[in-house]
Amino acid sequence: MNIQDAMSLIASFSSANSSKLQAFSSANENLADREAVVAQLVGEKYAPPKELSEYIRSVCPQQGLVLEGVGHPVELLKISELSWQPEMLSPLTGELAKWQDDWFLIAHDGGDPIIIKASEQGENSPVYSSMQGMGFWDFAPIADSIGQFLVCACAIEHALNFPGLGQPLDDDFNLAQAAANWLFPFLRLHAGAHYDEWASVFENYQA
């Protein structure tokens, strides 16, 4: 799934005046600054993969974006925070300080980094996540592309704010039926092999 297809999907379940869509559309601002960011990254050891460059130029929120999730929100970094050596990881020591030079942070989930690997120079950039609490980095794939990652993260938030529902979750983390009837088929269609990674935050995802 490429970036433009992802934006079309997100728009299909978001209202036209959604603050999330407006945040993504802020990428149309300061285009010269965005080109400068891409140019700066090209000067490093790894050139940014094609999809990462497109994300920076056309989608990355100018001021960042917080997407509601179960537990912690997914926070997309604002464009000025994009770098090969993210500041949020600079205080770490030991095994956690061993940040590989092809890991590029695009977001985090409660402090757990979400990256792409710049050494993977395909048409799309797989997205990976790892937990800090393990004491070392063990990145696992959560999406086949940045586009797919954005769609899944935005779909989770939409389900948690599903129209007509006052309480989307019960005490056992079951998603309300109306939201479940929309989210789980949507993720089965668009999350592909990563369905369990995204849907299993809800107790009734296999119902």
C-alpha positions as CSV (number, residue, x, y, z in Angstrom):
1,M,0.0,0.0,0.0
2,N,1.5,3.3,-1.1
3,I,1.2,6.7,0.6
4,Q,-1.5,8.1,-1.7
5,D,-3.7,5.0,-1.4
6,A,-3.3,5.2,2.4
7,M,-4.4,8.8,2.5
8,S,-7.5,7.9,0.3
9,L,-8.4,5.1,2.7
10,I,-8.0,7.3,5.8
11,A,-10.2,10.0,4.1
12,S,-12.9,7.3,3.4
13,F,-13.6,6.9,7.2
14,S,-12.6,10.3,8.4
15,S,-14.9,13.4,8.2
16,A,-13.8,16.0,5.7
17,N,-12.9,18.5,8.5
18,S,-11.1,15.9,10.7
19,S,-8.2,17.4,12.6
20,K,-6.2,14.3,11.6
21,L,-6.8,14.9,7.9
22,Q,-5.9,18.6,8.5
23,A,-2.7,17.5,10.2
24,F,-1.7,15.3,7.3
25,S,-2.6,18.1,4.8
26,S,-0.2,20.4,6.7
27,A,2.5,18.7,4.6
28,N,1.5,21.1,1.8
29,E,3.0,23.8,3.9
30,N,6.7,24.8,3.9
31,L,7.6,22.6,0.9
32,A,11.0,24.1,0.7
33,D,11.7,23.1,4.3
34,R,10.6,19.6,3.5
35,E,12.9,19.3,0.5
36,A,15.7,20.6,2.8
37,V,15.0,17.8,5.3
38,V,15.1,15.2,2.5
39,A,18.3,16.7,1.1
40,Q,19.9,16.6,4.5
41,L,19.1,13.0,5.0
42,V,20.5,12.1,1.6
43,G,23.8,13.4,2.9
44,E,24.0,10.7,5.5
45,K,25.2,7.1,5.1
46,Y,21.9,5.9,3.8
47,A,19.8,7.8,1.3
48,P,16.1,7.8,2.5
49,P,14.1,5.1,0.8
50,K,11.5,6.2,-1.8
51,E,8.5,5.8,0.5
52,L,10.2,7.6,3.4
53,S,11.0,10.6,1.1
54,E,7.4,10.7,-0.1
55,Y,6.2,10.6,3.4
56,I,8.4,13.5,4.4
57,R,7.4,15.5,1.3
58,S,3.7,14.9,1.3
59,V,2.3,13.5,4.5
60,C,4.5,13.9,7.7
61,P,2.5,16.3,10.0
62,Q,4.2,19.6,10.4
63,Q,3.6,19.6,14.2
64,G,3.4,15.9,14.7
65,L,0.2,13.9,15.4
66,V,-1.1,11.9,18.3
67,L,-3.3,8.9,17.3
68,E,-5.4,7.4,20.1
69,G,-4.7,3.8,20.9
70,V,-5.4,1.1,23.5
71,G,-2.9,1.8,26.3
72,H,-0.6,4.3,24.7
73,P,-1.2,6.5,21.7
74,V,0.9,6.3,18.6
75,E,2.8,9.6,18.2
76,L,4.0,10.6,14.7
77,L,7.1,12.7,14.9
78,K,6.8,16.2,13.6
79,I,9.0,16.9,10.6
80,S,11.6,18.9,12.6
81,E,12.3,15.9,14.8
82,L,13.1,13.5,12.0
83,S,16.7,12.4,12.1
84,W,19.0,9.3,12.0
85,Q,19.9,9.8,15.7
86,P,16.6,10.7,17.5
87,E,17.0,12.8,20.6
88,M,14.5,10.8,22.6
89,L,16.9,7.9,22.6
90,S,20.1,9.8,23.5
91,P,19.9,9.2,27.3
92,L,19.8,5.4,26.9
93,T,22.7,3.3,27.9
94,G,23.9,-0.3,27.6
95,E,22.4,-2.4,24.9
96,L,19.6,0.2,24.2
97,A,22.3,2.7,23.2
98,K,23.2,0.5,20.3
99,W,21.0,2.2,17.8
100,Q,21.8,1.0,14.3
101,D,22.7,3.7,11.7
102,D,20.0,2.5,9.2
103,W,17.2,2.7,11.8
104,F,15.0,5.8,11.1
105,L,12.5,6.8,13.8
106,I,9.1,8.0,12.4
107,A,6.9,7.5,15.5
108,H,6.7,5.9,18.9
109,D,4.1,4.2,21.0
110,G,4.4,5.1,24.7
111,G,8.2,5.5,24.2
112,D,8.6,2.3,22.2
113,P,10.2,3.2,18.9
114,I,8.6,2.7,15.5
115,I,11.1,2.7,12.7
116,I,11.9,2.0,9.1
117,K,15.2,0.5,8.0
118,A,16.9,2.7,5.5
119,S,19.0,-0.2,4.2
120,E,15.8,-1.7,2.8
121,Q,15.5,0.3,-0.4
122,G,12.4,-1.3,-2.0
123,E,9.4,0.5,-3.4
124,N,7.8,0.5,0.1
125,S,9.4,0.6,3.5
126,P,8.3,-2.0,6.1
127,V,7.7,-0.6,9.5
128,Y,9.0,-2.1,12.7
129,S,8.4,-1.7,16.4
130,S,10.3,-2.7,19.6
131,M,9.8,-2.5,23.3
132,Q,12.2,-0.6,25.5
133,G,11.5,-2.7,28.6
134,M,13.3,-5.7,27.2
135,G,16.7,-4.1,27.8
136,F,17.7,-4.5,24.2
137,W,16.2,-3.8,20.7
138,D,14.2,-6.6,19.1
139,F,12.4,-5.0,16.2
140,A,9.5,-6.9,14.7
141,P,7.5,-5.9,11.6
142,I,4.1,-4.3,12.1
143,A,3.3,-3.1,8.6
144,D,4.6,-3.8,5.1
145,S,4.8,-0.1,4.3
146,I,4.5,3.4,5.9
147,G,1.1,3.7,4.2
148,Q,-0.2,0.5,5.7
149,F,1.1,1.6,9.1
150,L,-0.8,4.9,8.9
151,V,-4.0,3.3,7.8
152,C,-4.0,0.8,10.7
153,A,-3.1,3.4,13.3
154,C,-5.8,5.7,12.1
155,A,-8.3,2.9,11.9
156,I,-7.7,1.9,15.5
157,E,-8.3,5.6,16.6
158,H,-11.5,5.7,14.5
159,A,-12.8,2.6,16.1
160,L,-12.2,4.1,19.6
161,N,-14.2,7.1,18.6
162,F,-16.8,5.3,16.5
163,P,-19.8,7.4,15.6
164,G,-22.8,6.9,17.9
165,L,-20.8,5.1,20.6
166,G,-20.3,6.6,24.0
167,Q,-18.1,3.8,25.4
168,P,-16.1,1.8,22.8
169,L,-14.4,-0.5,25.3
170,D,-15.7,-2.6,28.2
171,D,-13.7,-3.4,31.3
172,D,-12.3,-6.6,29.6
173,F,-11.1,-4.6,26.6
174,N,-13.8,-5.9,24.3
175,L,-14.5,-3.5,21.4
176,A,-18.2,-2.4,21.2
177,Q,-20.0,-4.4,18.6
178,A,-20.7,-1.6,16.1
179,A,-17.1,-0.6,16.1
180,A,-15.9,-4.2,16.0
181,N,-18.2,-4.9,13.0
182,W,-16.3,-2.2,11.1
183,L,-12.7,-2.5,12.4
184,F,-12.0,-6.2,12.3
185,P,-13.1,-6.8,8.7
186,F,-11.3,-3.5,7.7
187,L,-8.0,-4.7,9.3
188,R,-8.3,-8.2,7.8
189,L,-8.5,-6.5,4.4
190,H,-5.8,-3.9,4.8
191,A,-3.5,-5.1,7.6
192,G,-2.7,-8.4,5.8
193,A,-0.3,-10.6,7.7
194,H,-0.1,-8.0,10.5
195,Y,-3.8,-8.3,11.5
196,D,-3.0,-9.9,14.8
197,E,-0.5,-7.2,15.7
198,W,-3.1,-4.5,15.3
199,A,-6.3,-6.2,16.3
200,S,-5.1,-8.2,19.3
201,V,-5.2,-5.2,21.6
202,F,-9.0,-6.0,21.7
203,E,-10.1,-9.1,23.6
204,N,-12.8,-9.9,21.1
205,Y,-10.7,-9.6,17.9
206,Q,-11.1,-13.3,17.0
207,A,-14.8,-13.5,17.8
